[in-house]
C-alpha cells in the first residue's frame, strides 16, 4: 500500500512540475511575442 501511495504522490508531483514549467514557457513566449509586436508596430509607425 505504501509503495502505491508513493507512486501516486510522485506522479502527481511530476504533473505539477510539468504544468508549472509549461505555464512559465507560455508566459515567456507571450511576453516576447508582445515585445516583438510592439517593436514591429513602432517601426511601421515611423515609416
mmCIF entry with sequence, helices, sheets and N, C-alpha, C, O atoms, coordinates in Angstrom:
data_MODEL
# 
_entry.id   MODEL 
# 
_entity.id                         1 
_entity.type                       polymer 
_entity.pdbx_number_of_molecules   1 
# 
_entity_poly.entity_id                      1 
_entity_poly.type                           'polypeptide(L)' 
_entity_poly.nstd_linkage                   no 
_entity_poly.nstd_monomer                   no 
_entity_poly.pdbx_seq_one_letter_code       
;(UNK)(UNK)(UNK)(UNK)(UNK)(UNK)(UNK)(UNK)(UNK)(UNK)(UNK)(UNK)(UNK)(UNK)(UNK)(UNK)
(UNK)(UNK)(UNK)(UNK)(UNK)(UNK)(UNK)(UNK)(UNK)(UNK)(UNK)(UNK)(UNK)(UNK)(UNK)(UNK)
(UNK)(UNK)(UNK)(UNK)(UNK)(UNK)(UNK)(UNK)(UNK)(UNK)(UNK)(UNK)(UNK)(UNK)(UNK)
;
_entity_poly.pdbx_seq_one_letter_code_can   XXXXXXXXXXXXXXXXXXXXXXXXXXXXXXXXXXXXXXXXXXXXXXX 
_entity_poly.pdbx_strand_id                 A 
# 
loop_
_entity_poly_seq.entity_id 
_entity_poly_seq.num 
_entity_poly_seq.mon_id 
_entity_poly_seq.hetero 
1 1  UNK n 
1 2  UNK n 
1 3  UNK n 
1 4  UNK n 
1 5  UNK n 
1 6  UNK n 
1 7  UNK n 
1 8  UNK n 
1 9  UNK n 
1 10 UNK n 
1 11 UNK n 
1 12 UNK n 
1 13 UNK n 
1 14 UNK n 
1 15 UNK n 
1 16 UNK n 
1 17 UNK n 
1 18 UNK n 
1 19 UNK n 
1 20 UNK n 
1 21 UNK n 
1 22 UNK n 
1 23 UNK n 
1 24 UNK n 
1 25 UNK n 
1 26 UNK n 
1 27 UNK n 
1 28 UNK n 
1 29 UNK n 
1 30 UNK n 
1 31 UNK n 
1 32 UNK n 
1 33 UNK n 
1 34 UNK n 
1 35 UNK n 
1 36 UNK n 
1 37 UNK n 
1 38 UNK n 
1 39 UNK n 
1 40 UNK n 
1 41 UNK n 
1 42 UNK n 
1 43 UNK n 
1 44 UNK n 
1 45 UNK n 
1 46 UNK n 
1 47 UNK n 
# 
_struct_asym.id          A 
_struct_asym.entity_id   1 
# 
_struct_conf.conf_type_id            HELX_P 
_struct_conf.id                      HELX_P1 
_struct_conf.pdbx_PDB_helix_id       AA1 
_struct_conf.beg_label_comp_id       UNK 
_struct_conf.beg_label_asym_id       A 
_struct_conf.beg_label_seq_id        2 
_struct_conf.pdbx_beg_PDB_ins_code   ? 
_struct_conf.end_label_comp_id       UNK 
_struct_conf.end_label_asym_id       A 
_struct_conf.end_label_seq_id        46 
_struct_conf.pdbx_end_PDB_ins_code   ? 
_struct_conf.beg_auth_comp_id        UNK 
_struct_conf.beg_auth_asym_id        A 
_struct_conf.beg_auth_seq_id         2 
_struct_conf.end_auth_comp_id        UNK 
_struct_conf.end_auth_asym_id        A 
_struct_conf.end_auth_seq_id         46 
_struct_conf.pdbx_PDB_helix_class    1 
_struct_conf.details                 ? 
_struct_conf.pdbx_PDB_helix_length   45 
# 
_struct_conf_type.id          HELX_P 
_struct_conf_type.criteria    ? 
_struct_conf_type.reference   ? 
# 
loop_
_atom_site.group_PDB 
_atom_site.id 
_atom_site.type_symbol 
_atom_site.label_atom_id 
_atom_site.label_alt_id 
_atom_site.label_comp_id 
_atom_site.label_asym_id 
_atom_site.label_entity_id 
_atom_site.label_seq_id 
_atom_site.pdbx_PDB_ins_code 
_atom_site.Cartn_x 
_atom_site.Cartn_y 
_atom_site.Cartn_z 
_atom_site.occupancy 
_atom_site.B_iso_or_equiv 
_atom_site.pdbx_formal_charge 
_atom_site.auth_seq_id 
_atom_site.auth_comp_id 
_atom_site.auth_asym_id 
_atom_site.auth_atom_id 
_atom_site.pdbx_PDB_model_num 
ATOM 1   N N  . UNK A 1 1  ? 0.827 -1.206 0.000   1.00 0.00 ? 1  UNK A N  1 
ATOM 2   C CA . UNK A 1 1  ? 0.000 0.000  0.000   1.00 0.00 ? 1  UNK A CA 1 
ATOM 3   C C  . UNK A 1 1  ? 0.863 1.258  0.000   1.00 0.00 ? 1  UNK A C  1 
ATOM 4   O O  . UNK A 1 1  ? 0.601 2.208  -0.738  1.00 0.00 ? 1  UNK A O  1 
ATOM 5   N N  . UNK A 1 2  ? 1.886 1.249  0.832   1.00 0.00 ? 2  UNK A N  1 
ATOM 6   C CA . UNK A 1 2  ? 2.736 2.436  0.930   1.00 0.00 ? 2  UNK A CA 1 
ATOM 7   C C  . UNK A 1 2  ? 3.417 2.740  -0.403  1.00 0.00 ? 2  UNK A C  1 
ATOM 8   O O  . UNK A 1 2  ? 3.522 3.902  -0.796  1.00 0.00 ? 2  UNK A O  1 
ATOM 9   N N  . UNK A 1 3  ? 3.879 1.700  -1.097  1.00 0.00 ? 3  UNK A N  1 
ATOM 10  C CA . UNK A 1 3  ? 4.574 1.933  -2.365  1.00 0.00 ? 3  UNK A CA 1 
ATOM 11  C C  . UNK A 1 3  ? 3.618 2.521  -3.405  1.00 0.00 ? 3  UNK A C  1 
ATOM 12  O O  . UNK A 1 3  ? 4.018 3.370  -4.202  1.00 0.00 ? 3  UNK A O  1 
ATOM 13  N N  . UNK A 1 4  ? 2.354 2.074  -3.403  1.00 0.00 ? 4  UNK A N  1 
ATOM 14  C CA . UNK A 1 4  ? 1.363 2.617  -4.343  1.00 0.00 ? 4  UNK A CA 1 
ATOM 15  C C  . UNK A 1 4  ? 1.134 4.098  -4.039  1.00 0.00 ? 4  UNK A C  1 
ATOM 16  O O  . UNK A 1 4  ? 1.052 4.923  -4.950  1.00 0.00 ? 4  UNK A O  1 
ATOM 17  N N  . UNK A 1 5  ? 1.032 4.421  -2.756  1.00 0.00 ? 5  UNK A N  1 
ATOM 18  C CA . UNK A 1 5  ? 0.842 5.808  -2.341  1.00 0.00 ? 5  UNK A CA 1 
ATOM 19  C C  . UNK A 1 5  ? 2.029 6.658  -2.788  1.00 0.00 ? 5  UNK A C  1 
ATOM 20  O O  . UNK A 1 5  ? 1.853 7.769  -3.287  1.00 0.00 ? 5  UNK A O  1 
ATOM 21  N N  . UNK A 1 6  ? 3.237 6.127  -2.604  1.00 0.00 ? 6  UNK A N  1 
ATOM 22  C CA . UNK A 1 6  ? 4.442 6.848  -3.005  1.00 0.00 ? 6  UNK A CA 1 
ATOM 23  C C  . UNK A 1 6  ? 4.449 7.098  -4.512  1.00 0.00 ? 6  UNK A C  1 
ATOM 24  O O  . UNK A 1 6  ? 4.821 8.181  -4.962  1.00 0.00 ? 6  UNK A O  1 
ATOM 25  N N  . UNK A 1 7  ? 4.042 6.106  -5.281  1.00 0.00 ? 7  UNK A N  1 
ATOM 26  C CA . UNK A 1 7  ? 3.971 6.254  -6.743  1.00 0.00 ? 7  UNK A CA 1 
ATOM 27  C C  . UNK A 1 7  ? 2.977 7.347  -7.125  1.00 0.00 ? 7  UNK A C  1 
ATOM 28  O O  . UNK A 1 7  ? 3.265 8.177  -7.988  1.00 0.00 ? 7  UNK A O  1 
ATOM 29  N N  . UNK A 1 8  ? 1.813 7.350  -6.487  1.00 0.00 ? 8  UNK A N  1 
ATOM 30  C CA . UNK A 1 8  ? 0.787 8.355  -6.770  1.00 0.00 ? 8  UNK A CA 1 
ATOM 31  C C  . UNK A 1 8  ? 1.310 9.757  -6.478  1.00 0.00 ? 8  UNK A C  1 
ATOM 32  O O  . UNK A 1 8  ? 1.142 10.678 -7.277  1.00 0.00 ? 8  UNK A O  1 
ATOM 33  N N  . UNK A 1 9  ? 1.944 9.898  -5.324  1.00 0.00 ? 9  UNK A N  1 
ATOM 34  C CA . UNK A 1 9  ? 2.480 11.205 -4.934  1.00 0.00 ? 9  UNK A CA 1 
ATOM 35  C C  . UNK A 1 9  ? 3.536 11.655 -5.939  1.00 0.00 ? 9  UNK A C  1 
ATOM 36  O O  . UNK A 1 9  ? 3.560 12.814 -6.353  1.00 0.00 ? 9  UNK A O  1 
ATOM 37  N N  . UNK A 1 10 ? 4.408 10.723 -6.328  1.00 0.00 ? 10 UNK A N  1 
ATOM 38  C CA . UNK A 1 10 ? 5.484 11.048 -7.266  1.00 0.00 ? 10 UNK A CA 1 
ATOM 39  C C  . UNK A 1 10 ? 4.921 11.505 -8.611  1.00 0.00 ? 10 UNK A C  1 
ATOM 40  O O  . UNK A 1 10 ? 5.377 12.501 -9.173  1.00 0.00 ? 10 UNK A O  1 
ATOM 41  N N  . UNK A 1 11 ? 3.927 10.774 -9.127  1.00 0.00 ? 11 UNK A N  1 
ATOM 42  C CA . UNK A 1 11 ? 3.372 11.132 -10.431 1.00 0.00 ? 11 UNK A CA 1 
ATOM 43  C C  . UNK A 1 11 ? 2.598 12.451 -10.349 1.00 0.00 ? 11 UNK A C  1 
ATOM 44  O O  . UNK A 1 11 ? 2.628 13.245 -11.290 1.00 0.00 ? 11 UNK A O  1 
ATOM 45  N N  . UNK A 1 12 ? 1.913 12.687 -9.241  1.00 0.00 ? 12 UNK A N  1 
ATOM 46  C CA . UNK A 1 12 ? 1.180 13.944 -9.058  1.00 0.00 ? 12 UNK A CA 1 
ATOM 47  C C  . UNK A 1 12 ? 2.166 15.105 -9.022  1.00 0.00 ? 12 UNK A C  1 
ATOM 48  O O  . UNK A 1 12 ? 1.933 16.148 -9.633  1.00 0.00 ? 12 UNK A O  1 
ATOM 49  N N  . UNK A 1 13 ? 3.270 14.917 -8.299  1.00 0.00 ? 13 UNK A N  1 
ATOM 50  C CA . UNK A 1 13 ? 4.304 15.941 -8.179  1.00 0.00 ? 13 UNK A CA 1 
ATOM 51  C C  . UNK A 1 13 ? 4.902 16.249 -9.549  1.00 0.00 ? 13 UNK A C  1 
ATOM 52  O O  . UNK A 1 13 ? 5.115 17.410 -9.896  1.00 0.00 ? 13 UNK A O  1 
ATOM 53  N N  . UNK A 1 14 ? 5.169 15.200 -10.322 1.00 0.00 ? 14 UNK A N  1 
ATOM 54  C CA . UNK A 1 14 ? 5.736 15.364 -11.659 1.00 0.00 ? 14 UNK A CA 1 
ATOM 55  C C  . UNK A 1 14 ? 4.776 16.144 -12.551 1.00 0.00 ? 14 UNK A C  1 
ATOM 56  O O  . UNK A 1 14 ? 5.203 17.007 -13.318 1.00 0.00 ? 14 UNK A O  1 
ATOM 57  N N  . UNK A 1 15 ? 3.481 15.844 -12.454 1.00 0.00 ? 15 UNK A N  1 
ATOM 58  C CA . UNK A 1 15 ? 2.473 16.555 -13.255 1.00 0.00 ? 15 UNK A CA 1 
ATOM 59  C C  . UNK A 1 15 ? 2.463 18.035 -12.908 1.00 0.00 ? 15 UNK A C  1 
ATOM 60  O O  . UNK A 1 15 ? 2.389 18.886 -13.795 1.00 0.00 ? 15 UNK A O  1 
ATOM 61  N N  . UNK A 1 16 ? 2.538 18.343 -11.614 1.00 0.00 ? 16 UNK A N  1 
ATOM 62  C CA . UNK A 1 16 ? 2.501 19.741 -11.185 1.00 0.00 ? 16 UNK A CA 1 
ATOM 63  C C  . UNK A 1 16 ? 3.726 20.491 -11.680 1.00 0.00 ? 16 UNK A C  1 
ATOM 64  O O  . UNK A 1 16 ? 3.615 21.631 -12.132 1.00 0.00 ? 16 UNK A O  1 
ATOM 65  N N  . UNK A 1 17 ? 4.899 19.861 -11.598 1.00 0.00 ? 17 UNK A N  1 
ATOM 66  C CA . UNK A 1 17 ? 6.127 20.493 -12.083 1.00 0.00 ? 17 UNK A CA 1 
ATOM 67  C C  . UNK A 1 17 ? 6.019 20.743 -13.580 1.00 0.00 ? 17 UNK A C  1 
ATOM 68  O O  . UNK A 1 17 ? 6.355 21.827 -14.057 1.00 0.00 ? 17 UNK A O  1 
ATOM 69  N N  . UNK A 1 18 ? 5.549 19.738 -14.324 1.00 0.00 ? 18 UNK A N  1 
ATOM 70  C CA . UNK A 1 18 ? 5.379 19.863 -15.772 1.00 0.00 ? 18 UNK A CA 1 
ATOM 71  C C  . UNK A 1 18 ? 4.466 21.039 -16.102 1.00 0.00 ? 18 UNK A C  1 
ATOM 72  O O  . UNK A 1 18 ? 4.768 21.843 -16.984 1.00 0.00 ? 18 UNK A O  1 
ATOM 73  N N  . UNK A 1 19 ? 3.349 21.131 -15.386 1.00 0.00 ? 19 UNK A N  1 
ATOM 74  C CA . UNK A 1 19 ? 2.366 22.194 -15.623 1.00 0.00 ? 19 UNK A CA 1 
ATOM 75  C C  . UNK A 1 19 ? 2.985 23.565 -15.334 1.00 0.00 ? 19 UNK A C  1 
ATOM 76  O O  . UNK A 1 19 ? 2.790 24.514 -16.094 1.00 0.00 ? 19 UNK A O  1 
ATOM 77  N N  . UNK A 1 20 ? 3.736 23.661 -14.226 1.00 0.00 ? 20 UNK A N  1 
ATOM 78  C CA . UNK A 1 20 ? 4.372 24.929 -13.865 1.00 0.00 ? 20 UNK A CA 1 
ATOM 79  C C  . UNK A 1 20 ? 5.357 25.357 -14.942 1.00 0.00 ? 20 UNK A C  1 
ATOM 80  O O  . UNK A 1 20 ? 5.378 26.521 -15.342 1.00 0.00 ? 20 UNK A O  1 
ATOM 81  N N  . UNK A 1 21 ? 6.173 24.419 -15.410 1.00 0.00 ? 21 UNK A N  1 
ATOM 82  C CA . UNK A 1 21 ? 7.152 24.732 -16.453 1.00 0.00 ? 21 UNK A CA 1 
ATOM 83  C C  . UNK A 1 21 ? 6.439 25.180 -17.720 1.00 0.00 ? 21 UNK A C  1 
ATOM 84  O O  . UNK A 1 21 ? 6.846 26.149 -18.361 1.00 0.00 ? 21 UNK A O  1 
ATOM 85  N N  . UNK A 1 22 ? 5.364 24.463 -18.082 1.00 0.00 ? 22 UNK A N  1 
ATOM 86  C CA . UNK A 1 22 ? 4.624 24.802 -19.294 1.00 0.00 ? 22 UNK A CA 1 
ATOM 87  C C  . UNK A 1 22 ? 4.047 26.220 -19.196 1.00 0.00 ? 22 UNK A C  1 
ATOM 88  O O  . UNK A 1 22 ? 4.100 26.985 -20.159 1.00 0.00 ? 22 UNK A O  1 
ATOM 89  N N  . UNK A 1 23 ? 3.498 26.560 -18.029 1.00 0.00 ? 23 UNK A N  1 
ATOM 90  C CA . UNK A 1 23 ? 2.939 27.899 -17.830 1.00 0.00 ? 23 UNK A CA 1 
ATOM 91  C C  . UNK A 1 23 ? 4.018 28.967 -17.980 1.00 0.00 ? 23 UNK A C  1 
ATOM 92  O O  . UNK A 1 23 ? 3.789 29.993 -18.621 1.00 0.00 ? 23 UNK A O  1 
ATOM 93  N N  . UNK A 1 24 ? 5.204 28.731 -17.388 1.00 0.00 ? 24 UNK A N  1 
ATOM 94  C CA . UNK A 1 24 ? 6.293 29.707 -17.461 1.00 0.00 ? 24 UNK A CA 1 
ATOM 95  C C  . UNK A 1 24 ? 6.756 29.893 -18.894 1.00 0.00 ? 24 UNK A C  1 
ATOM 96  O O  . UNK A 1 24 ? 7.008 31.015 -19.333 1.00 0.00 ? 24 UNK A O  1 
ATOM 97  N N  . UNK A 1 25 ? 6.867 28.789 -19.624 1.00 0.00 ? 25 UNK A N  1 
ATOM 98  C CA . UNK A 1 25 ? 7.296 28.866 -21.023 1.00 0.00 ? 25 UNK A CA 1 
ATOM 99  C C  . UNK A 1 25 ? 6.275 29.646 -21.847 1.00 0.00 ? 25 UNK A C  1 
ATOM 100 O O  . UNK A 1 25 ? 6.643 30.488 -22.666 1.00 0.00 ? 25 UNK A O  1 
ATOM 101 N N  . UNK A 1 26 ? 4.987 29.362 -21.626 1.00 0.00 ? 26 UNK A N  1 
ATOM 102 C CA . UNK A 1 26 ? 3.937 30.073 -22.356 1.00 0.00 ? 26 UNK A CA 1 
ATOM 103 C C  . UNK A 1 26 ? 3.977 31.562 -22.042 1.00 0.00 ? 26 UNK A C  1 
ATOM 104 O O  . UNK A 1 26 ? 3.863 32.398 -22.939 1.00 0.00 ? 26 UNK A O  1 
ATOM 105 N N  . UNK A 1 27 ? 4.139 31.888 -20.761 1.00 0.00 ? 27 UNK A N  1 
ATOM 106 C CA . UNK A 1 27 ? 4.175 33.282 -20.337 1.00 0.00 ? 27 UNK A CA 1 
ATOM 107 C C  . UNK A 1 27 ? 5.359 33.995 -20.975 1.00 0.00 ? 27 UNK A C  1 
ATOM 108 O O  . UNK A 1 27 ? 5.221 35.106 -21.487 1.00 0.00 ? 27 UNK A O  1 
ATOM 109 N N  . UNK A 1 28 ? 6.526 33.350 -20.942 1.00 0.00 ? 28 UNK A N  1 
ATOM 110 C CA . UNK A 1 28 ? 7.736 33.907 -21.546 1.00 0.00 ? 28 UNK A CA 1 
ATOM 111 C C  . UNK A 1 28 ? 7.507 34.144 -23.034 1.00 0.00 ? 28 UNK A C  1 
ATOM 112 O O  . UNK A 1 28 ? 7.822 35.216 -23.550 1.00 0.00 ? 28 UNK A O  1 
ATOM 113 N N  . UNK A 1 29 ? 6.964 33.155 -23.718 1.00 0.00 ? 29 UNK A N  1 
ATOM 114 C CA . UNK A 1 29 ? 6.709 33.265 -25.153 1.00 0.00 ? 29 UNK A CA 1 
ATOM 115 C C  . UNK A 1 29 ? 5.743 34.391 -25.464 1.00 0.00 ? 29 UNK A C  1 
ATOM 116 O O  . UNK A 1 29 ? 5.920 35.117 -26.442 1.00 0.00 ? 29 UNK A O  1 
ATOM 117 N N  . UNK A 1 30 ? 4.719 34.536 -24.631 1.00 0.00 ? 30 UNK A N  1 
ATOM 118 C CA . UNK A 1 30 ? 3.727 35.587 -24.834 1.00 0.00 ? 30 UNK A CA 1 
ATOM 119 C C  . UNK A 1 30 ? 4.381 36.959 -24.678 1.00 0.00 ? 30 UNK A C  1 
ATOM 120 O O  . UNK A 1 30 ? 4.142 37.856 -25.486 1.00 0.00 ? 30 UNK A O  1 
ATOM 121 N N  . UNK A 1 31 ? 5.202 37.125 -23.644 1.00 0.00 ? 31 UNK A N  1 
ATOM 122 C CA . UNK A 1 31 ? 5.868 38.409 -23.409 1.00 0.00 ? 31 UNK A CA 1 
ATOM 123 C C  . UNK A 1 31 ? 6.795 38.757 -24.567 1.00 0.00 ? 31 UNK A C  1 
ATOM 124 O O  . UNK A 1 31 ? 6.819 39.900 -25.023 1.00 0.00 ? 31 UNK A O  1 
ATOM 125 N N  . UNK A 1 32 ? 7.559 37.772 -25.044 1.00 0.00 ? 32 UNK A N  1 
ATOM 126 C CA . UNK A 1 32 ? 8.457 38.014 -26.175 1.00 0.00 ? 32 UNK A CA 1 
ATOM 127 C C  . UNK A 1 32 ? 7.655 38.374 -27.417 1.00 0.00 ? 32 UNK A C  1 
ATOM 128 O O  . UNK A 1 32 ? 8.048 39.259 -28.177 1.00 0.00 ? 32 UNK A O  1 
ATOM 129 N N  . UNK A 1 33 ? 6.538 37.697 -27.625 1.00 0.00 ? 33 UNK A N  1 
ATOM 130 C CA . UNK A 1 33 ? 5.681 37.975 -28.774 1.00 0.00 ? 33 UNK A CA 1 
ATOM 131 C C  . UNK A 1 33 ? 5.121 39.386 -28.714 1.00 0.00 ? 33 UNK A C  1 
ATOM 132 O O  . UNK A 1 33 ? 5.063 40.080 -29.729 1.00 0.00 ? 33 UNK A O  1 
ATOM 133 N N  . UNK A 1 34 ? 4.709 39.809 -27.527 1.00 0.00 ? 34 UNK A N  1 
ATOM 134 C CA . UNK A 1 34 ? 4.169 41.164 -27.355 1.00 0.00 ? 34 UNK A CA 1 
ATOM 135 C C  . UNK A 1 34 ? 5.260 42.195 -27.644 1.00 0.00 ? 34 UNK A C  1 
ATOM 136 O O  . UNK A 1 34 ? 5.016 43.189 -28.327 1.00 0.00 ? 34 UNK A O  1 
ATOM 137 N N  . UNK A 1 35 ? 6.464 41.954 -27.122 1.00 0.00 ? 35 UNK A N  1 
ATOM 138 C CA . UNK A 1 35 ? 7.568 42.892 -27.348 1.00 0.00 ? 35 UNK A CA 1 
ATOM 139 C C  . UNK A 1 35 ? 7.899 42.992 -28.830 1.00 0.00 ? 35 UNK A C  1 
ATOM 140 O O  . UNK A 1 35 ? 8.124 44.089 -29.342 1.00 0.00 ? 35 UNK A O  1 
ATOM 141 N N  . UNK A 1 36 ? 7.932 41.854 -29.525 1.00 0.00 ? 36 UNK A N  1 
ATOM 142 C CA . UNK A 1 36 ? 8.202 41.862 -30.965 1.00 0.00 ? 36 UNK A CA 1 
ATOM 143 C C  . UNK A 1 36 ? 7.107 42.622 -31.698 1.00 0.00 ? 36 UNK A C  1 
ATOM 144 O O  . UNK A 1 36 ? 7.384 43.396 -32.614 1.00 0.00 ? 36 UNK A O  1 
ATOM 145 N N  . UNK A 1 37 ? 5.865 42.397 -31.290 1.00 0.00 ? 37 UNK A N  1 
ATOM 146 C CA . UNK A 1 37 ? 4.732 43.076 -31.911 1.00 0.00 ? 37 UNK A CA 1 
ATOM 147 C C  . UNK A 1 37 ? 4.817 44.584 -31.726 1.00 0.00 ? 37 UNK A C  1 
ATOM 148 O O  . UNK A 1 37 ? 4.555 45.344 -32.658 1.00 0.00 ? 37 UNK A O  1 
ATOM 149 N N  . UNK A 1 38 ? 5.184 45.018 -30.521 1.00 0.00 ? 38 UNK A N  1 
ATOM 150 C CA . UNK A 1 38 ? 5.317 46.454 -30.238 1.00 0.00 ? 38 UNK A CA 1 
ATOM 151 C C  . UNK A 1 38 ? 6.435 47.038 -31.090 1.00 0.00 ? 38 UNK A C  1 
ATOM 152 O O  . UNK A 1 38 ? 6.271 48.097 -31.696 1.00 0.00 ? 38 UNK A O  1 
ATOM 153 N N  . UNK A 1 39 ? 7.576 46.346 -31.135 1.00 0.00 ? 39 UNK A N  1 
ATOM 154 C CA . UNK A 1 39 ? 8.718 46.829 -31.905 1.00 0.00 ? 39 UNK A CA 1 
ATOM 155 C C  . UNK A 1 39 ? 8.338 46.957 -33.382 1.00 0.00 ? 39 UNK A C  1 
ATOM 156 O O  . UNK A 1 39 ? 8.645 47.958 -34.029 1.00 0.00 ? 39 UNK A O  1 
ATOM 157 N N  . UNK A 1 40 ? 7.670 45.932 -33.900 1.00 0.00 ? 40 UNK A N  1 
ATOM 158 C CA . UNK A 1 40 ? 7.260 45.942 -35.304 1.00 0.00 ? 40 UNK A CA 1 
ATOM 159 C C  . UNK A 1 40 ? 6.284 47.090 -35.557 1.00 0.00 ? 40 UNK A C  1 
ATOM 160 O O  . UNK A 1 40 ? 6.382 47.788 -36.566 1.00 0.00 ? 40 UNK A O  1 
ATOM 161 N N  . UNK A 1 41 ? 5.346 47.278 -34.636 1.00 0.00 ? 41 UNK A N  1 
ATOM 162 C CA . UNK A 1 41 ? 4.372 48.359 -34.762 1.00 0.00 ? 41 UNK A CA 1 
ATOM 163 C C  . UNK A 1 41 ? 5.044 49.722 -34.763 1.00 0.00 ? 41 UNK A C  1 
ATOM 164 O O  . UNK A 1 41 ? 4.659 50.609 -35.526 1.00 0.00 ? 41 UNK A O  1 
ATOM 165 N N  . UNK A 1 42 ? 6.049 49.891 -33.911 1.00 0.00 ? 42 UNK A N  1 
ATOM 166 C CA . UNK A 1 42 ? 6.769 51.169 -33.852 1.00 0.00 ? 42 UNK A CA 1 
ATOM 167 C C  . UNK A 1 42 ? 7.517 51.420 -35.155 1.00 0.00 ? 42 UNK A C  1 
ATOM 168 O O  . UNK A 1 42 ? 7.504 52.533 -35.680 1.00 0.00 ? 42 UNK A O  1 
ATOM 169 N N  . UNK A 1 43 ? 8.171 50.378 -35.677 1.00 0.00 ? 43 UNK A N  1 
ATOM 170 C CA . UNK A 1 43 ? 8.914 50.524 -36.933 1.00 0.00 ? 43 UNK A CA 1 
ATOM 171 C C  . UNK A 1 43 ? 7.985 50.910 -38.072 1.00 0.00 ? 43 UNK A C  1 
ATOM 172 O O  . UNK A 1 43 ? 8.305 51.786 -38.876 1.00 0.00 ? 43 UNK A O  1 
ATOM 173 N N  . UNK A 1 44 ? 6.826 50.247 -38.138 1.00 0.00 ? 44 UNK A N  1 
ATOM 174 C CA . UNK A 1 44 ? 5.880 50.548 -39.214 1.00 0.00 ? 44 UNK A CA 1 
ATOM 175 C C  . UNK A 1 44 ? 5.262 51.928 -39.014 1.00 0.00 ? 44 UNK A C  1 
ATOM 176 O O  . UNK A 1 44 ? 4.936 52.616 -39.982 1.00 0.00 ? 44 UNK A O  1 
ATOM 177 N N  . UNK A 1 45 ? 5.103 52.328 -37.760 1.00 0.00 ? 45 UNK A N  1 
ATOM 178 C CA . UNK A 1 45 ? 4.545 53.650 -37.474 1.00 0.00 ? 45 UNK A CA 1 
ATOM 179 C C  . UNK A 1 45 ? 5.487 54.760 -37.891 1.00 0.00 ? 45 UNK A C  1 
ATOM 180 O O  . UNK A 1 45 ? 5.042 55.845 -38.264 1.00 0.00 ? 45 UNK A O  1 
ATOM 181 N N  . UNK A 1 46 ? 6.790 54.502 -37.832 1.00 0.00 ? 46 UNK A N  1 
ATOM 182 C CA . UNK A 1 46 ? 7.790 55.512 -38.192 1.00 0.00 ? 46 UNK A CA 1 
ATOM 183 C C  . UNK A 1 46 ? 7.761 55.773 -39.693 1.00 0.00 ? 46 UNK A C  1 
ATOM 184 O O  . UNK A 1 46 ? 7.942 56.908 -40.135 1.00 0.00 ? 46 UNK A O  1 
ATOM 185 N N  . UNK A 1 47 ? 7.533 54.713 -40.480 1.00 0.00 ? 47 UNK A N  1 
ATOM 186 C CA . UNK A 1 47 ? 7.548 54.878 -41.938 1.00 0.00 ? 47 UNK A CA 1 
ATOM 187 C C  . UNK A 1 47 ? 6.427 55.758 -42.436 1.00 0.00 ? 47 UNK A C  1 
ATOM 188 O O  . UNK A 1 47 ? 6.312 55.988 -43.640 1.00 0.00 ? 47 UNK A O  1 
# 
